[in-house]
Amino acid sequence: MYELVIIGGGPAGAAAGVYAARKRVKSLLITEGWGGQSEVSPDVQNWIGIKSISGIDLAQKIEEHVKAYAGDVLEFDEGSRVVEVKELVLASGSGGPKFTLVTNKGKKYETRSILVASGGRRRKLSVPGAETYDGKGIVYCATCDAPLFQGKEVVVIGGGNAGFESAQQLISYATKITLLEYAEEFRGDSVTREAVLKSKKVTPITNAESVEVKGEKFVTALVWKDRKTGETHELPVQGVFVEIGSIPNTEFLKGLVELNKYGEIILDHKTARTSREGIWAAGDATDQPYKQNNISMGDAVKALEDIYLWLQKKKSTT
């Protein structure tokens, strides 16, 4: 029986692991891999304290940091993914809730509390060439990678808030930004839309369906179709920024904690508690609107502080 199980090895899970170990909370960290979504980025420039680092190196440093503190209180199940969480039915006066977790490898664990830091996954562009040039001009994080496209022509696919925010960041770097929206109208909020569309660098296009990504060693063009006329156009670009939504990794929590319509975990943002006592969450799996590494770490630390106090209180009443 663990005091805490941490689900995820990205920035949120790693921060939680370090703090759990420092507070000597008997914990288990379950993760398929280290580093989270930034692991695939060739150059992360917004990790506070490190000017520039590759996603692979960042993932390695995260892993090293957590394991340096692990000692005899923090254990690991690496290469595993949680597929089921159930609350155990206990007699009253048993000291609070307890949970059982099952991984994709059939391992089972019991714990008094859970911190979900399972993150999310970008909704991928599914057209010919998209997989080939993923990381070679196709980008899923403007905050991470916009500076790499200094002086280049790019296209942003997606006309919601995320698409406009990506375009807004790219204005400082790219020479030309084409903003494509599948629907007849852009969906971003009016303030951001106005700020972006007033830039002479930005060309907005609606009713645009992405058809193919072309390239050589790196991306050289995006082919798109006008949904009204049926005509296809080839847009010469060196970068394709995809903002067509993300998918939180929360399928294993359905029916256990409250999720919003996007599948994100609804939190009390003061404590990082979910709707189920004994379960906390942090990072991209939650309804935190700002999906950033540094924010995920801070939210996980906040959660650990609350978990620690909760565990101490439960101990004092048993």
Residue pairs with C-beta under 8 A, 6 or more apart in sequence:
1 98
1 110
1 111
1 112
2 26
2 27
2 28
2 109
2 110
2 111
2 112
3 25
3 26
3 27
3 111
3 112
3 113
3 311
4 20
4 25
4 26
4 27
4 28
4 111
4 112
4 113
4 114
4 115
4 307
4 311
5 27
5 28
5 29
5 30
5 99
5 101
5 109
5 111
5 113
5 114
5 115
6 13
6 16
6 17
6 20
6 27
6 28
6 29
6 30
6 114
6 115
6 117
7 13
7 30
7 31
7 82
7 101
7 114
7 115
7 116
7 117
7 118
8 29
8 30
8 31
8 36
8 116
8 117
8 118
8 119
8 249
8 283
8 285
9 29
9 31
9 32
9 33
9 34
9 35
9 36
9 62
9 63
9 66
9 78
10 31
10 34
10 35
10 36
10 37
10 38
10 62
10 117
10 119
10 283
10 284
10 293
10 296
11 35
11 36
11 38
11 62
11 283
11 293
11 294
11 296
11 297
11 300
12 36
12 117
12 119
12 282
12 283
12 284
12 296
12 297
12 299
12 300
13 29
13 31
13 36
13 115
13 117
13 283
13 300
14 34
14 62
14 63
14 65
14 66
14 297
15 296
15 297
15 298
15 300
15 301
15 304
16 29
16 115
16 117
16 282
16 300
16 301
16 303
16 304
17 27
17 29
17 66
17 69
17 70
17 74
18 65
18 66
18 69
19 300
19 301
19 304
19 305
20 27
20 73
20 74
20 304
20 307
21 27
21 66
21 69
21 70
21 71
21 73
21 74
22 69
23 304
23 308
24 73
25 73
25 304
25 307
25 308
25 311
26 73
27 73
27 74
27 75
28 74
28 75
28 76
28 77
28 109
28 111
29 66
29 74
29 75
29 76
29 77
30 76
30 77
30 80
30 81
30 82
30 101
30 103
30 109
31 76
31 77
31 78
31 80
32 78
32 79
32 80
32 81
33 39
33 59
33 78
33 79
34 59
34 60
34 62
34 63
35 55
35 56
35 58
35 59
35 60
35 62
35 63
36 59
36 119
36 283
36 284
36 293
36 296
37 119
37 120
37 121
37 122
37 140
37 141
37 284
38 44
38 55
38 58
38 59
38 141
38 144
38 293
39 55
39 56
39 58
39 59
40 55
40 134
40 135
41 54
41 55
41 141
41 144
41 145
42 54
42 55
42 135
42 145
42 148
43 52
43 53
43 54
43 144
43 145
43 147
43 148
44 50
44 52
44 53
44 54
44 55
44 58
44 144
44 293
45 51
45 52
45 144
45 147
46 143
46 144
46 292
46 293
46 294
47 53
47 58
47 293
47 294
48 294
50 58
53 61
66 74
67 76
70 76
77 103
77 107
77 109
79 105
80 103
80 104
80 105
80 107
81 103
81 104
82 101
82 102
82 103
82 104
82 118
82 252
83 102
83 103
83 104
83 252
84 101
84 102
84 252
85 99
85 100
85 101
85 102
85 114
85 252
85 253
85 256
85 279
86 99
86 100
86 256
87 97
87 98
87 99
87 256
87 276
87 278
88 97
88 98
88 99
88 100
88 110
90 97
90 98
94 318
95 112
95 314
95 315
95 317
95 318
96 112
96 277
96 278
96 314
97 112
97 276
97 277
97 278
98 110
98 111
98 112
98 278
99 110
99 111
99 112
99 113
99 114
99 278
99 279
100 108
100 109
100 110
101 108
101 109
101 110
101 111
101 114
102 108
103 109
112 278
112 311
112 314
113 278
113 279
113 280
113 307
113 310
113 311
114 278
114 279
114 280
115 279
115 280
115 281
115 282
115 300
115 303
115 304
115 307
116 250
116 253
116 265
116 274
116 279
116 280
116 281
116 282
116 285
117 281
117 282
117 283
117 285
117 296
117 300
118 248
118 249
118 250
118 252
118 283
118 285
119 248
119 249
119 283
119 284
119 285
120 246
120 247
120 248
120 249
120 284
120 285
120 291
121 246
121 247
121 249
122 140
122 141
122 242
122 246
122 247
123 242
123 244
123 245
123 246
123 247
124 130
124 131
124 134
124 140
124 242
125 138
125 157
125 210
125 213
125 240
125 242
125 244
127 210
127 211
127 212
127 213
128 211
128 212
128 213
129 212
129 213
129 214
129 215
130 138
130 213
132 213
132 215
133 213
133 215
133 218
133 219
133 240
136 215
136 217
136 218
136 219
137 213
137 215
137 218
137 219
137 237
137 238
137 239
137 240
138 213
138 219
138 239
138 240
138 242
139 145
139 239
139 240
139 241
139 242
140 241
140 242
140 243
142 156
142 165
142 166
142 167
142 169
142 170
142 241
142 243
143 169
143 292
146 166
146 169
146 170
146 172
146 173
146 174
147 173
148 239
149 170
149 173
149 174
149 238
149 239
150 173
150 174
151 173
151 174
151 175
152 173
152 174
152 175
152 237
152 238
152 239
153 174
153 175
153 176
153 177
153 178
153 236
153 237
153 238
153 239
154 170
154 174
154 176
154 177
154 178
154 237
154 238
154 239
154 240
154 241
155 177
155 178
155 179
155 180
155 222
155 235
155 237
155 239
155 240
155 241
156 163
156 166
156 167
156 170
156 177
156 178
156 179
156 180
156 241
156 243
157 163
157 180
157 210
157 222
157 240
157 241
157 242
157 243
157 244
158 166
158 180
158 181
158 242
158 243
158 244
158 245
159 179
159 180
159 181
159 182
159 183
159 185
159 186
159 187
159 188
159 204
159 206
160 186
160 187
160 188
160 243
160 245
161 187
161 188
161 189
161 192
162 243
162 245
163 179
163 181
163 188
163 243
164 179
164 186
164 188
164 189
164 192
164 193
164 196
165 188
165 192
165 243
166 241
166 243
167 177
167 179
167 196
167 202
167 241
168 192
168 195
168 196
170 177
170 241
171 177
171 196
171 199
171 201
171 202
174 201
174 239
175 201
176 201
176 203
177 199
177 201
177 202
177 203
178 202
178 203
178 205
178 235
178 237
179 186
179 196
179 202
179 203
179 204
179 205
180 205
180 208
180 210
180 224
181 187
181 204
181 205
181 206
181 207
181 208
182 207
182 208
182 209
182 227
183 206
183 207
184 206
184 207
185 206
186 193
186 204
186 206
188 196
196 202
197 204
205 224
207 226
207 227
207 228
208 224
208 225
208 226
208 227
209 224
209 225
209 227
210 222
210 223
210 224
211 223
211 224
211 225
211 232
212 222
212 223
213 219
213 221
213 222
213 223
213 240
214 220
214 221
214 222
214 223
214 234
215 221
218 238
219 237
219 238
219 239
219 240
220 236
220 237
220 238
221 234
221 235
221 236
221 237
222 234
222 235
222 237
222 240
223 232
223 233
223 234
223 235
224 232
224 233
224 235
225 231
225 232
225 233
226 232
226 233
246 284
246 291
247 263
248 262
248 263
248 264
248 265
248 284
248 285
248 286
249 285
250 259
250 263
250 264
250 265
250 285
251 263
253 259
253 265
256 276
256 279
257 265
257 266
257 274
257 275
257 276
257 279
257 281
258 265
258 266
258 274
258 275
259 265
259 266
260 266
260 287
262 287
264 285
264 286
264 287
265 274
265 281
265 285
265 286
265 287
266 274
266 275
266 286
266 287
267 273
267 274
267 281
267 286
267 287
267 288
268 274
269 288
271 280
271 302
271 303
271 306
272 280
272 281
272 282
272 286
272 299
272 300
272 302
272 303
272 306
273 279
273 280
273 306
274 280
274 281
278 310
280 303
280 306
280 307
281 303
282 288
282 296
282 299
282 300
282 302
282 303
283 296
283 299
283 300
284 291
284 296
286 299
288 295
288 296
288 299
